[in-house]
Amino acid sequence: MRPARPLALLMLLALAAPLGACAGSHDARAWASQVCRTLAPWRTEISSLTTRTQQQMTTRTTPGQAKENLMTLFGGARDASEKARAGVAEAGDPDVTDGKQIADGFVASLATMRDAYGRARTGIGALAITPAESFYDQVAKVVAQLNQDYQAGSLDTSDLKSTELQQAFDEVPECR
């Protein structure tokens, strides 16, 4: 059996990139504050799931154990992303130029991330655990696709077209 250590590094890379993003009722500051309060637990949950999976995957595990661990990770990340998406949707639209478009973009990004995790969970679930070498090669492909899907929907407040929202995200304590 091949050690799962490279798999842990792939998982960390797949989940670490979006953790730096911050986003989230009506005036710019209030909306940003609410979105950031919504996204903080999401980021924490994704980070926690990543850490736990990395710890589990750095020890020698069977393909069956690795499959179970990854399905738990991706299912948890999918559920956390849906909770964050719903919370951001509840924030409504900021009262800024193109506020509805901006809010819709945040919601869509989180839906894309939720769906990416769901597809990764389904992909891992469909893998045969024997032979082990083939299993780990296929896991790497699922994780590579997750990275690609995730990047397509990643949240980035640095490119907002609203100066008011950029300033709000930079200033409200919940976003720091």
Secondary structure, DSSP 4 states (H G I P E B T S, - for coil): ---SHHHHHHHHHHHHGGGG------SHHHHHHHHHHHHHHHHHHHHHHHHHHHHHHHS---HHHHHHHHHHHHHHHHHHHHHHHHHHHHT---SSTTHHHHHHHHHHHHHHHHHHHHHHHHHHHT----SHHHHHHHHHHHHHHHHHHHHHT---GGG-S-HHHHHHHHHSGGG-
